[in-house]
Amino acid sequence: MPLAFHSVSHGEVAFGFFNIDTDMLVLEHYFFFAPEFCGLVSQLARSEVPERFSSQLQGYDIKDREKIGDLMGAIHGIHYTGFIGEVYKVYPFPGTPDAFKQDPNGHRNTAVVEEIIQRFGSRKLIDFLAANDQGNVMIGEYEFTRDWFFELVRYVWLGGYPRWRNETRPWYVLKMKEDIVANKSGFFHGMIL
């Protein structure tokens, strides 16, 4: 379930997993897979020149809210619109509350989710910039302070709002933590996962 996070540039923004059976993340109108996000966090942690880290996330952009869809309507099984609605038609919300856990094997559904999103959004390379001098991180047009960016990373580490099923984290999340703990760049100084 996406949660609200504070950005410097846009105030409160939605970020997170939107379906427990996929490893795709949403940041407002940007959509990208968690392994891609975790890989960039790992690169930042290992960066030899952390003063200005610059890379790109491969993802998708859906500018039109109608094409994004109605998350709450899809969760409740009453309104399947846009991209999110189509995903929930294939991977519906679980029938029992105890089954509401993020699947650590969501990557198995990447091909299906990619086929769906291509009908609603366009492929996009999303700029990912981090500046150690001020500590801010830019993901596309959204700017976060270092501390709020840490909250995005913690969210993914935990498996979002429902948490990882059986507390089992996927390999890419474990690798991200390993690189953050090693913290060769110094960017993650003080961060606790």
MIKE-486929 format. One line per field, with one value per residue: residue in three letters; y, x, z of N, C-alpha, C, O in turn. Coordinates in nm, 3 decimals, always signed. Each point is the difference from the previous one (the first is absolute). Layout:
N
rest: ALA, ...;
n_c2: Y, ...;
n_c1: X, ...;
n_c3: Z, ...;
ca_c2: Y, ...;
ca_c1: X, ...;
ca_c3: Z, ...;
c_c2: Y, ...;
c_c1: X, ...;
c_c3: Z, ...;
o_c2: Y, ...;
o_c1: X, ...;
o_c3: Z, ...;
***
This chain:
193
rest: MET, PRO, LEU, ALA, PHE, HIS, SER, VAL, SER, HIS, GLY, GLU, VAL, ALA, PHE, GLY, PHE, PHE, ASN, ILE, ASP, THR, ASP, MET, LEU, VAL, LEU, GLU, HIS, TYR, PHE, PHE, PHE, ALA, PRO, GLU, PHE, CYS, GLY, LEU, VAL, SER, GLN, LEU, ALA, ARG, SER, GLU, VAL, PRO, GLU, ARG, PHE, SER, SER, GLN, LEU, GLN, GLY, TYR, ASP, ILE, LYS, ASP, ARG, GLU, LYS, ILE, GLY, ASP, LEU, MET, GLY, ALA, ILE, HIS, GLY, ILE, HIS, TYR, THR, GLY, PHE, ILE, GLY, GLU, VAL, TYR, LYS, VAL, TYR, PRO, PHE, PRO, GLY, THR, PRO, ASP, ALA, PHE, LYS, GLN, ASP, PRO, ASN, GLY, HIS, ARG, ASN, THR, ALA, VAL, VAL, GLU, GLU, ILE, ILE, GLN, ARG, PHE, GLY, SER, ARG, LYS, LEU, ILE, ASP, PHE, LEU, ALA, ALA, ASN, ASP, GLN, GLY, ASN, VAL, MET, ILE, GLY, GLU, TYR, GLU, PHE, THR, ARG, ASP, TRP, PHE, PHE, GLU, LEU, VAL, ARG, TYR, VAL, TRP, LEU, GLY, GLY, TYR, PRO, ARG, TRP, ARG, ASN, GLU, THR, ARG, PRO, TRP, TYR, VAL, LEU, LYS, MET, LYS, GLU, ASP, ILE, VAL, ALA, ASN, LYS, SER, GLY, PHE, PHE, HIS, GLY, MET, ILE, LEU;
n_c2: -0.117, +0.070, +0.063, +0.078, +0.097, +0.017, +0.133, -0.031, -0.180, -0.196, +0.055, +0.034, -0.157, -0.026, -0.120, -0.093, -0.144, -0.087, -0.109, -0.091, +0.045, +0.205, -0.034, -0.017, +0.135, +0.072, +0.108, -0.017, +0.144, +0.021, -0.081, -0.090, -0.091, -0.131, -0.166, +0.055, -0.024, -0.203, -0.058, +0.092, -0.112, -0.184, +0.032, +0.038, -0.181, -0.074, +0.130, -0.019, -0.007, -0.047, +0.063, -0.155, -0.050, -0.111, +0.021, -0.218, +0.120, -0.216, +0.153, +0.046, +0.054, +0.043, +0.086, -0.146, +0.186, +0.131, +0.127, +0.193, +0.165, -0.164, +0.137, +0.211, +0.146, +0.082, +0.174, +0.199, +0.032, +0.205, -0.009, -0.119, +0.140, +0.065, +0.151, +0.193, +0.153, +0.122, +0.177, +0.188, +0.104, +0.120, +0.214, -0.163, +0.168, +0.014, -0.220, -0.062, +0.058, -0.192, +0.017, +0.115, -0.129, +0.142, +0.006, -0.147, -0.097, +0.178, -0.045, -0.126, +0.166, -0.042, -0.212, -0.129, -0.013, -0.136, -0.218, -0.066, -0.041, -0.198, -0.124, -0.028, -0.156, +0.184, -0.117, -0.085, +0.155, -0.152, +0.213, -0.059, +0.142, -0.029, +0.107, -0.083, +0.096, -0.081, -0.136, +0.178, -0.048, -0.038, +0.040, -0.022, -0.020, -0.221, +0.183, -0.122, +0.041, +0.101, +0.180, +0.192, +0.107, +0.122, +0.200, +0.152, +0.110, +0.175, +0.191, +0.112, +0.151, +0.192, +0.117, +0.183, +0.091, -0.075, +0.141, -0.007, -0.060, -0.030, +0.203, -0.068, +0.016, +0.162, -0.155, +0.028, -0.128, -0.216, -0.041, +0.012, -0.170, -0.181, +0.025, -0.060, -0.217, -0.102, +0.021, -0.144, -0.023, -0.167, -0.076, -0.202, +0.159, -0.173, -0.064, +0.041, -0.179;
n_c1: +0.084, -0.096, +0.215, -0.095, +0.055, +0.137, -0.142, +0.206, +0.031, -0.015, +0.172, -0.210, +0.148, -0.111, +0.001, +0.065, +0.026, -0.005, +0.196, -0.166, -0.151, -0.009, +0.146, -0.210, +0.158, -0.095, +0.034, -0.158, +0.141, +0.119, +0.070, +0.010, +0.152, -0.136, -0.060, -0.181, -0.210, -0.095, -0.089, -0.201, -0.178, -0.069, -0.133, -0.217, -0.127, -0.069, -0.182, +0.088, -0.182, +0.049, +0.212, +0.088, -0.160, +0.118, -0.222, +0.003, -0.186, +0.051, -0.073, -0.139, -0.071, -0.065, +0.018, -0.045, -0.077, -0.076, +0.159, +0.006, -0.152, -0.151, +0.160, -0.051, +0.000, +0.203, +0.084, -0.096, +0.170, +0.079, +0.221, -0.102, +0.105, -0.037, +0.168, -0.029, -0.119, +0.120, +0.106, -0.119, +0.011, +0.187, +0.029, -0.154, -0.147, +0.183, -0.019, +0.215, -0.122, -0.089, -0.187, -0.099, +0.065, +0.148, -0.097, +0.067, -0.202, +0.000, +0.200, -0.081, -0.034, +0.216, +0.059, -0.047, +0.137, +0.176, -0.040, +0.000, +0.181, +0.070, -0.126, +0.143, +0.159, +0.093, +0.072, +0.079, +0.110, -0.004, -0.037, +0.216, -0.119, +0.222, -0.115, +0.200, +0.043, -0.125, +0.133, +0.025, -0.217, +0.133, -0.216, +0.158, -0.221, +0.028, -0.078, +0.190, -0.131, +0.184, -0.033, -0.032, +0.191, +0.095, -0.101, +0.090, +0.189, -0.019, -0.063, +0.155, +0.124, -0.110, +0.059, +0.124, -0.161, -0.010, +0.140, +0.218, -0.050, -0.147, -0.097, -0.151, +0.214, -0.103, +0.027, -0.172, -0.169, -0.018, -0.064, -0.220, -0.130, -0.016, -0.137, -0.213, -0.055, -0.020, -0.205, +0.001, -0.217, -0.077, -0.030, +0.096, +0.148, +0.061, +0.080, -0.213, +0.136;
n_c3: +0.000, -0.189, +0.009, +0.188, -0.195, +0.177, -0.113, -0.081, -0.129, +0.107, +0.128, +0.072, +0.068, -0.194, +0.191, -0.195, +0.171, -0.206, -0.011, +0.120, -0.160, +0.090, -0.167, -0.078, -0.091, +0.190, -0.194, +0.160, -0.094, +0.190, -0.197, +0.207, -0.139, +0.122, -0.137, -0.119, +0.080, +0.014, -0.198, -0.038, +0.083, -0.107, -0.179, +0.042, +0.036, -0.201, +0.000, -0.206, -0.133, +0.214, -0.049, -0.138, +0.147, -0.153, +0.032, -0.055, +0.039, +0.025, -0.144, +0.171, -0.206, +0.211, -0.204, -0.161, +0.100, -0.165, -0.092, +0.117, -0.006, -0.006, +0.081, +0.056, -0.171, -0.055, +0.116, -0.043, -0.145, +0.053, +0.041, -0.159, +0.139, -0.211, -0.004, +0.112, -0.111, -0.146, +0.090, +0.041, -0.196, -0.040, +0.062, -0.021, +0.031, +0.130, -0.041, -0.009, +0.179, +0.074, -0.121, +0.166, -0.174, +0.091, -0.201, +0.156, -0.008, +0.135, +0.096, +0.165, +0.147, +0.044, -0.027, +0.177, +0.178, -0.029, +0.029, +0.214, +0.124, -0.073, +0.138, +0.170, -0.005, +0.086, -0.180, +0.192, -0.121, +0.165, -0.057, -0.024, +0.125, -0.018, +0.160, -0.060, -0.200, -0.168, -0.119, -0.133, +0.035, -0.176, +0.043, -0.160, -0.025, +0.025, +0.106, +0.004, +0.178, +0.074, +0.130, -0.115, -0.049, +0.163, +0.011, -0.139, +0.058, +0.140, -0.099, -0.118, +0.110, +0.042, -0.182, +0.041, -0.126, -0.210, -0.104, +0.062, -0.208, +0.165, -0.035, -0.152, +0.068, -0.121, -0.159, -0.143, +0.079, -0.056, -0.213, -0.041, +0.069, -0.130, -0.177, +0.039, +0.006, -0.198, -0.091, -0.171, -0.053, +0.128, -0.209, -0.012, -0.052, +0.128, -0.198, +0.059, -0.030;
ca_c2: +0.117, +0.123, +0.090, +0.139, +0.039, +0.143, +0.042, +0.141, +0.063, -0.015, -0.031, -0.142, -0.079, -0.143, -0.089, -0.134, -0.113, +0.020, -0.132, -0.092, -0.105, +0.054, +0.077, +0.135, +0.112, +0.122, +0.131, +0.087, -0.047, -0.086, -0.140, -0.070, -0.123, +0.009, -0.035, +0.114, +0.101, -0.050, +0.001, +0.136, +0.028, -0.071, +0.075, +0.121, -0.040, -0.043, +0.103, +0.055, +0.147, +0.021, +0.141, +0.021, -0.128, +0.019, -0.119, +0.002, -0.115, -0.036, -0.013, +0.042, +0.123, +0.012, +0.136, +0.012, -0.070, -0.101, -0.116, -0.066, -0.083, +0.021, -0.104, -0.046, -0.073, -0.131, -0.080, -0.044, -0.080, +0.065, +0.100, -0.038, +0.094, +0.031, -0.099, -0.069, -0.087, -0.116, -0.086, -0.065, -0.104, -0.118, -0.031, +0.067, +0.014, -0.129, -0.013, +0.001, +0.101, -0.056, -0.023, +0.130, +0.014, +0.021, -0.124, +0.018, -0.054, +0.082, +0.012, -0.103, +0.056, +0.120, +0.000, +0.026, +0.140, +0.084, -0.005, +0.083, +0.142, +0.055, +0.047, +0.121, +0.099, -0.007, -0.028, +0.124, -0.001, +0.096, +0.047, -0.030, +0.081, +0.019, +0.096, -0.012, +0.129, +0.043, -0.121, -0.022, -0.099, +0.026, -0.111, +0.074, +0.137, +0.001, +0.018, -0.043, +0.017, -0.127, -0.076, -0.053, -0.105, -0.117, -0.059, -0.078, -0.122, -0.084, -0.054, -0.115, -0.101, -0.065, -0.062, +0.090, -0.001, -0.132, -0.070, -0.116, -0.126, -0.085, +0.076, -0.042, +0.108, -0.046, +0.016, +0.137, +0.080, -0.041, +0.058, +0.143, +0.019, -0.030, +0.115, +0.113, -0.024, +0.024, +0.145, +0.049, +0.139, +0.088, +0.064, -0.062, +0.014, +0.023, -0.071, -0.130, -0.083;
ca_c1: -0.084, +0.080, -0.019, +0.036, +0.135, +0.018, +0.101, +0.035, -0.052, -0.144, -0.074, -0.026, -0.012, -0.023, +0.109, -0.003, -0.060, -0.145, -0.063, +0.090, +0.050, +0.099, +0.105, +0.004, -0.023, -0.053, +0.030, -0.098, -0.032, +0.110, -0.008, +0.125, +0.008, +0.082, +0.141, +0.065, +0.017, +0.099, +0.129, +0.053, +0.038, +0.127, +0.104, +0.027, +0.075, +0.136, +0.060, +0.130, -0.010, -0.137, -0.038, -0.104, -0.033, -0.099, -0.033, -0.139, -0.088, -0.084, -0.136, -0.112, -0.064, -0.142, -0.035, -0.145, -0.050, -0.098, +0.075, +0.062, -0.106, -0.055, +0.056, -0.095, -0.108, +0.053, +0.019, -0.132, -0.062, -0.121, +0.028, +0.125, +0.031, +0.139, +0.106, -0.014, -0.117, +0.035, +0.087, -0.084, -0.080, +0.086, +0.048, -0.095, +0.029, -0.029, -0.128, +0.015, +0.099, +0.132, +0.069, +0.044, +0.144, +0.071, +0.061, +0.141, +0.020, -0.078, +0.073, -0.049, -0.112, +0.047, -0.038, -0.144, -0.023, +0.055, -0.092, -0.116, +0.034, +0.030, -0.126, -0.044, +0.106, +0.114, +0.130, +0.069, +0.118, -0.029, +0.126, +0.022, +0.117, +0.023, +0.107, +0.044, +0.022, -0.124, -0.067, -0.129, -0.009, -0.104, -0.050, -0.080, -0.027, -0.025, +0.121, -0.014, +0.115, +0.068, -0.078, -0.122, +0.042, +0.022, -0.132, -0.038, +0.082, -0.052, -0.128, +0.027, +0.064, -0.103, -0.104, -0.114, -0.101, -0.035, +0.126, +0.030, -0.062, +0.086, +0.123, +0.100, +0.030, +0.064, +0.146, +0.041, -0.015, +0.112, +0.122, -0.007, +0.037, +0.143, +0.075, -0.023, +0.081, +0.141, -0.003, +0.128, -0.011, -0.027, -0.132, -0.098, +0.047, -0.107, -0.124, -0.018, -0.106;
ca_c3: +0.000, +0.002, +0.113, -0.025, +0.042, -0.022, -0.097, +0.002, -0.121, -0.024, +0.123, +0.019, -0.122, +0.021, -0.042, +0.055, -0.071, -0.012, -0.012, +0.071, -0.087, -0.092, +0.068, -0.057, +0.089, -0.060, +0.058, -0.066, -0.135, -0.047, +0.041, -0.024, +0.078, +0.122, -0.021, -0.064, +0.105, +0.096, -0.069, +0.002, +0.139, +0.019, -0.073, +0.078, +0.120, -0.040, -0.085, +0.042, -0.008, +0.043, +0.004, -0.101, -0.061, -0.105, -0.076, -0.045, +0.022, -0.114, +0.049, -0.083, +0.043, -0.034, +0.044, +0.012, +0.120, -0.044, -0.049, +0.116, +0.056, +0.134, +0.087, +0.103, -0.069, -0.041, +0.122, +0.046, -0.104, -0.051, -0.103, -0.066, -0.108, -0.028, +0.018, +0.129, -0.010, -0.082, +0.082, +0.101, -0.065, -0.011, +0.135, +0.089, +0.142, +0.065, +0.068, +0.145, +0.044, +0.029, -0.128, -0.050, +0.022, -0.125, -0.048, -0.035, -0.135, -0.092, -0.127, -0.093, -0.074, -0.070, -0.143, -0.009, +0.039, -0.107, -0.114, +0.034, +0.011, -0.133, -0.058, +0.070, +0.019, -0.090, +0.061, +0.032, +0.086, +0.106, +0.060, +0.141, +0.037, +0.144, +0.026, +0.139, +0.063, +0.065, +0.044, -0.065, -0.107, -0.100, -0.080, -0.096, +0.043, +0.144, +0.081, +0.139, +0.087, +0.027, +0.099, -0.061, -0.092, +0.086, +0.028, -0.119, +0.002, +0.110, -0.045, -0.087, +0.086, +0.081, -0.083, -0.005, +0.107, +0.055, +0.031, -0.084, +0.040, +0.084, +0.028, -0.098, -0.093, -0.124, -0.008, -0.033, +0.122, +0.087, -0.057, +0.029, +0.140, +0.011, -0.052, +0.090, +0.122, -0.036, -0.012, -0.050, -0.045, +0.112, -0.013, +0.090, +0.139, +0.096, -0.033, +0.066, -0.059;
c_c2: +0.125, +0.085, +0.140, +0.026, +0.148, +0.025, +0.149, +0.073, +0.002, -0.025, -0.150, -0.071, -0.147, -0.080, -0.137, -0.106, +0.025, -0.131, -0.101, -0.107, +0.048, +0.078, +0.140, +0.103, +0.116, +0.119, +0.099, -0.054, -0.082, -0.141, -0.067, -0.120, +0.015, -0.045, +0.114, +0.109, -0.043, -0.001, +0.138, +0.041, -0.066, +0.074, +0.126, -0.033, -0.038, +0.107, +0.053, +0.152, +0.039, +0.146, +0.030, -0.132, +0.022, -0.131, +0.014, -0.130, -0.029, -0.023, +0.042, +0.126, -0.003, +0.133, +0.015, -0.084, -0.109, -0.126, -0.072, -0.092, +0.033, -0.114, -0.053, -0.076, -0.139, -0.090, -0.058, -0.079, +0.062, +0.095, -0.028, +0.092, +0.014, -0.116, -0.079, -0.096, -0.127, -0.096, -0.077, -0.102, -0.131, -0.049, +0.070, +0.007, -0.130, +0.004, +0.007, +0.099, -0.057, -0.031, +0.130, +0.025, +0.012, -0.127, +0.025, -0.057, +0.076, +0.018, -0.104, +0.053, +0.125, +0.005, +0.034, +0.147, +0.094, +0.002, +0.091, +0.149, +0.063, +0.049, +0.136, +0.109, -0.018, -0.030, +0.130, -0.031, +0.113, +0.039, -0.030, +0.070, +0.011, +0.092, -0.007, +0.135, +0.053, -0.120, -0.029, -0.101, +0.040, -0.132, +0.063, +0.143, +0.014, +0.005, -0.034, +0.039, -0.138, -0.086, -0.058, -0.105, -0.129, -0.069, -0.081, -0.133, -0.094, -0.068, -0.125, -0.112, -0.079, -0.077, +0.082, -0.013, -0.142, -0.080, -0.122, -0.125, -0.086, +0.067, -0.043, +0.110, -0.057, +0.036, +0.145, +0.094, -0.032, +0.060, +0.151, +0.026, -0.023, +0.120, +0.124, -0.015, +0.024, +0.150, +0.061, +0.147, +0.097, +0.061, -0.052, +0.002, +0.033, -0.071, -0.136, -0.072, -0.108;
c_c1: +0.089, -0.035, +0.040, +0.139, +0.018, +0.111, +0.025, -0.073, -0.152, -0.082, -0.017, -0.017, -0.018, +0.118, -0.026, -0.053, -0.150, -0.075, +0.098, +0.062, +0.100, +0.104, +0.013, -0.034, -0.060, +0.053, -0.085, -0.033, +0.112, -0.021, +0.131, +0.007, +0.098, +0.145, +0.080, +0.029, +0.109, +0.140, +0.062, +0.041, +0.134, +0.114, +0.039, +0.084, +0.144, +0.077, +0.131, -0.001, -0.143, -0.044, -0.113, -0.023, -0.112, -0.019, -0.145, -0.069, -0.073, -0.140, -0.102, -0.060, -0.145, -0.047, -0.149, -0.051, -0.102, +0.070, +0.074, -0.102, -0.032, +0.046, -0.102, -0.117, +0.043, +0.019, -0.134, -0.077, -0.124, +0.025, +0.137, +0.027, +0.150, +0.095, -0.019, -0.118, +0.029, +0.090, -0.084, -0.096, +0.079, +0.043, -0.089, +0.048, -0.037, -0.132, +0.007, +0.110, +0.140, +0.079, +0.053, +0.145, +0.067, +0.077, +0.147, +0.034, -0.082, +0.067, -0.046, -0.113, +0.038, -0.048, -0.148, -0.029, +0.055, -0.091, -0.120, +0.038, +0.029, -0.125, -0.042, +0.106, +0.111, +0.126, +0.073, +0.124, -0.020, +0.131, +0.002, +0.130, +0.009, +0.119, +0.038, +0.017, -0.125, -0.083, -0.131, +0.011, -0.116, -0.033, -0.097, -0.016, -0.016, +0.130, -0.030, +0.124, +0.062, -0.084, -0.128, +0.031, +0.028, -0.132, -0.052, +0.073, -0.049, -0.131, +0.023, +0.065, -0.104, -0.104, -0.127, -0.091, -0.033, +0.119, +0.017, -0.065, +0.103, +0.134, +0.115, +0.020, +0.064, +0.148, +0.042, -0.013, +0.113, +0.132, +0.005, +0.044, +0.150, +0.084, -0.019, +0.084, +0.147, +0.024, +0.133, -0.005, -0.015, -0.139, -0.097, +0.046, -0.119, -0.130, -0.004, -0.115, -0.040;
c_c3: +0.000, +0.122, -0.041, +0.057, -0.034, -0.101, +0.018, -0.112, -0.011, +0.126, +0.014, -0.134, +0.036, -0.056, +0.058, -0.093, -0.007, -0.015, +0.058, -0.089, -0.105, +0.079, -0.060, +0.107, -0.078, +0.080, -0.079, -0.140, -0.063, +0.055, -0.036, +0.093, +0.116, -0.021, -0.063, +0.104, +0.098, -0.061, -0.001, +0.141, +0.030, -0.070, +0.076, +0.123, -0.033, -0.076, +0.058, -0.002, +0.041, +0.002, -0.098, -0.072, -0.101, -0.075, -0.048, +0.036, -0.130, +0.053, -0.102, +0.061, -0.049, +0.056, +0.031, +0.118, -0.037, -0.047, +0.112, +0.064, +0.144, +0.092, +0.101, -0.063, -0.041, +0.120, +0.047, -0.105, -0.061, -0.117, -0.062, -0.118, -0.017, +0.023, +0.129, -0.002, -0.078, +0.077, +0.102, -0.061, -0.008, +0.139, +0.102, +0.144, +0.070, +0.078, +0.151, +0.041, +0.024, -0.127, -0.060, +0.043, -0.137, -0.038, -0.037, -0.138, -0.103, -0.135, -0.102, -0.089, -0.082, -0.145, -0.017, +0.029, -0.107, -0.122, +0.026, -0.004, -0.135, -0.073, +0.056, +0.010, -0.099, +0.078, +0.023, +0.081, +0.099, +0.067, +0.150, +0.040, +0.151, +0.017, +0.147, +0.067, +0.068, +0.046, -0.068, -0.114, -0.091, -0.070, -0.099, +0.047, +0.151, +0.078, +0.145, +0.079, +0.022, +0.096, -0.060, -0.106, +0.077, +0.031, -0.120, +0.000, +0.110, -0.038, -0.085, +0.081, +0.078, -0.082, +0.000, +0.119, +0.048, +0.049, -0.090, +0.057, +0.072, +0.033, -0.092, -0.102, -0.126, -0.003, -0.022, +0.121, +0.098, -0.050, +0.027, +0.145, +0.019, -0.046, +0.088, +0.126, -0.028, -0.022, -0.047, -0.040, +0.117, -0.002, +0.105, +0.146, +0.092, -0.030, +0.067, -0.069, +0.099;
o_c2: +0.016, +0.004, +0.020, -0.035, +0.050, -0.052, +0.074, +0.113, +0.095, -0.037, -0.077, +0.046, -0.046, +0.025, -0.012, +0.025, +0.051, -0.002, +0.002, -0.065, -0.078, +0.047, +0.064, -0.022, +0.012, -0.004, +0.047, -0.091, -0.043, -0.018, +0.015, -0.005, +0.067, +0.062, +0.020, +0.054, +0.079, +0.026, +0.013, +0.070, +0.060, +0.014, +0.033, +0.073, +0.020, -0.019, +0.030, +0.064, +0.038, +0.029, +0.085, -0.029, +0.062, -0.062, +0.108, -0.108, +0.090, -0.082, -0.004, +0.025, -0.021, +0.012, +0.076, -0.122, -0.105, -0.111, -0.120, -0.116, +0.090, -0.109, -0.121, -0.099, -0.095, -0.119, -0.116, -0.047, -0.071, +0.042, +0.045, -0.029, -0.025, -0.116, -0.123, -0.111, -0.108, -0.122, -0.119, -0.091, -0.108, -0.120, +0.106, -0.076, -0.059, +0.104, +0.032, +0.012, +0.068, -0.020, -0.002, +0.070, -0.062, -0.053, +0.080, +0.024, -0.054, +0.028, +0.019, -0.057, +0.069, +0.104, +0.075, +0.065, +0.103, +0.104, +0.068, +0.079, +0.119, +0.078, +0.068, +0.118, -0.094, +0.042, +0.093, -0.085, +0.117, -0.086, +0.015, -0.039, +0.018, -0.014, +0.037, +0.009, +0.060, +0.016, -0.097, -0.017, +0.034, -0.071, +0.036, +0.067, +0.111, -0.084, +0.044, -0.003, -0.102, -0.120, -0.114, -0.093, -0.109, -0.123, -0.104, -0.105, -0.121, -0.117, -0.103, -0.117, -0.122, -0.086, -0.053, -0.048, -0.021, -0.100, -0.045, -0.021, -0.020, -0.067, +0.015, +0.037, -0.099, +0.087, +0.045, +0.098, +0.089, +0.043, +0.054, +0.091, +0.077, +0.036, +0.078, +0.097, +0.059, +0.050, +0.092, +0.070, +0.119, +0.061, +0.076, -0.075, +0.094, +0.002, -0.074, +0.055, -0.081;
o_c1: +0.082, -0.115, +0.061, +0.029, -0.057, +0.111, -0.087, -0.044, -0.055, -0.117, +0.092, -0.076, +0.044, +0.046, -0.041, -0.033, -0.058, -0.123, +0.118, +0.096, +0.044, -0.027, +0.104, -0.087, +0.021, +0.005, +0.040, -0.082, -0.011, -0.041, +0.049, -0.069, +0.103, +0.089, +0.117, +0.111, +0.088, +0.098, +0.121, +0.100, +0.087, +0.109, +0.118, +0.094, +0.090, +0.118, +0.011, +0.085, -0.080, -0.117, -0.086, +0.067, -0.101, +0.096, -0.059, +0.060, -0.053, -0.021, +0.024, +0.010, -0.027, -0.027, -0.038, +0.016, -0.005, -0.047, +0.027, +0.031, +0.058, -0.057, -0.017, -0.047, -0.078, -0.032, -0.008, -0.111, -0.088, -0.095, +0.102, -0.038, +0.077, -0.040, +0.006, +0.009, -0.045, -0.013, +0.023, -0.045, -0.056, +0.003, +0.037, +0.088, -0.103, -0.042, -0.099, +0.102, +0.099, +0.121, +0.068, +0.027, -0.042, +0.076, +0.027, +0.110, -0.033, -0.066, +0.021, -0.029, -0.087, -0.048, -0.037, -0.075, -0.062, -0.017, -0.048, -0.072, -0.021, +0.009, -0.084, -0.033, +0.001, +0.017, -0.008, -0.002, -0.006, +0.070, -0.100, +0.108, -0.101, +0.102, -0.079, -0.014, +0.008, -0.096, -0.066, +0.105, -0.109, +0.088, -0.113, +0.098, -0.020, +0.089, -0.101, +0.111, -0.063, -0.017, -0.037, -0.078, -0.033, -0.006, -0.063, -0.059, -0.010, -0.023, -0.064, -0.033, +0.010, -0.069, -0.109, +0.039, -0.009, -0.018, -0.095, -0.002, +0.111, +0.099, +0.117, -0.092, +0.074, +0.046, +0.098, +0.074, +0.053, +0.083, +0.106, +0.079, +0.067, +0.098, +0.094, +0.059, +0.069, +0.106, +0.052, +0.101, +0.030, -0.042, -0.085, -0.052, -0.075, -0.091, +0.099, -0.110, -0.088;
o_c3: +0.091, +0.044, -0.105, +0.115, -0.097, +0.013, +0.045, +0.016, -0.056, -0.011, -0.028, -0.086, +0.105, -0.111, +0.115, -0.116, +0.096, -0.001, -0.034, +0.040, -0.084, +0.110, +0.013, +0.085, -0.121, +0.123, -0.107, -0.011, -0.115, +0.114, -0.113, +0.102, -0.012, +0.058, +0.031, +0.004, +0.033, +0.070, +0.018, +0.018, +0.062, +0.056, +0.010, +0.032, +0.081, -0.030, +0.119, +0.062, -0.086, +0.024, +0.026, -0.099, +0.033, -0.045, +0.007, -0.004, -0.064, +0.089, -0.121, +0.120, -0.118, +0.120, +0.089, +0.000, +0.064, +0.025, -0.010, +0.029, +0.060, -0.002, +0.014, +0.056, +0.009, -0.006, +0.039, +0.025, -0.050, -0.067, +0.051, -0.113, +0.092, +0.011, -0.002, +0.052, +0.037, -0.012, +0.022, +0.070, +0.016, +0.026, +0.051, +0.043, -0.033, +0.050, +0.065, -0.069, -0.025, +0.006, -0.103, +0.098, -0.097, +0.080, -0.089, -0.052, -0.106, -0.100, -0.120, -0.105, -0.053, -0.045, -0.091, -0.072, -0.029, -0.063, -0.091, -0.061, -0.020, -0.094, -0.057, +0.006, -0.080, +0.115, -0.081, +0.090, -0.038, +0.054, +0.070, -0.044, +0.069, -0.068, +0.087, +0.122, +0.107, +0.075, +0.036, -0.061, +0.047, -0.048, +0.036, +0.031, +0.049, -0.018, +0.056, -0.052, -0.027, -0.023, +0.030, -0.019, -0.045, +0.007, +0.018, -0.028, -0.022, +0.031, +0.022, -0.020, +0.012, +0.054, -0.019, +0.106, +0.121, +0.070, -0.065, +0.122, -0.050, +0.030, +0.036, -0.073, +0.006, +0.074, +0.059, +0.011, +0.065, +0.081, +0.030, +0.025, +0.070, +0.066, +0.017, +0.048, +0.083, +0.034, +0.063, +0.009, -0.014, +0.098, +0.048, +0.083, -0.025, +0.083, -0.001, -0.014, -0.030;
***
